Amino acid sequence: MDNKTLILIVEDEEGICNFISAILSSNDFNVIKTSKGKEAVSMTASYCPDLILLDLGLPDMDGIEVLKTIRQWTNIPVVVVSARGHEREKVEALDLGADDYITKPFGTSELLARIRTGLRHHQKISIGSPSEADKITLGDLEINYSKRIVSVAGKEIHLTPIEYKIIVLLSKYIGKVLTHDFIIKEVWGPYTNETYSSEIQALRVNMANIRRKLEINPAEPKYIVTEVGVGYRMVEELQ
């Protein structure tokens, strides 16, 4: 085996599996694949792939159960492959430790972008630890962690402590979708006196305020995008 990045495809639809495999092979990845959940678990242990593409709808074992089993002993990046319209499954998978998700049908560029993000995030430190970088720049947006300053086009943006905490959290996981539940627990803590619906509303209000302060057109945000029914993602590259 050479030193190419190894990706395990877990997908029971042969056409999709072959499509993904062809894309990855042509982009210099090594590929192993299976259509069964139980085999995916054993192959993960045997081959230690660099990343797993995991379909949730498998014939022998639910993809969520595969994820739970894998997460008991490894933090290998897992990108969930999901059918359109199953937001609840996406949220559950992300909360259980999936690194990202991609919705069928998908294009080549989106697939490769999700894989690159997953591989990068495997190397990143968790939120709350000292940042490897003193600051991050995304287009005109700059976040200076040591000075706790957020600026756009060189102009400092006044943020509340909660707004700043949300922006820092999203930037630490840049390119990765964060679920509503994850953001709420990280920003407000696991124990609050509010109901979940009011917490969601508070998050939405704060996000609206953040976009009003950062974006030229808050209705068409370019820095932080909404993953409908799931959460939010700070983009890694501006379109």
Order of alpha helices (4+ residues) and beta strands (2+ residues): beta-alpha-beta-alpha-beta-alpha-beta-alpha-beta-alpha-beta-beta-beta-beta-alpha-beta-alpha-alpha-beta-beta
